[in-house]
Amino acid sequence: MEIRFSRHARRRAKLYGIPEAVVENLVTTQELGQGKCEIVEKVTGFQYPIKVVVVIDGDIVTVVTNYPLKKGL
C-alpha cells in the first residue's frame, strides 16, 4: 500500500502540528474499502480527535485532508 499526501493535506498537517507518521498509522490500522473514506480517531497527545479523509484507488491511498475535529466524537 502506497500512501500519498495531497498538497492540501500537507499544509493542514503543518498548520495543526499533526505528524505524517500519525496519519500513516491511522490509515494503516483501519480496514478501508475502495473510494472515499473518513477516519475519526482519538490520538494520544492531541486534545481533539483527528479526522482523516482518504481516497483509495487500488493500492494507492491518497490523503485528501486531515485536521482536529473540534466537535468531538
Secondary structure, 3 states (H helix, E strand, C coil): CEEEECHHHHHHHHHHCCCHHHHHHHHHHCCCCCEEEEEEECCCCCCCCEEEEEEEECCEEEEEEEEECCCCC
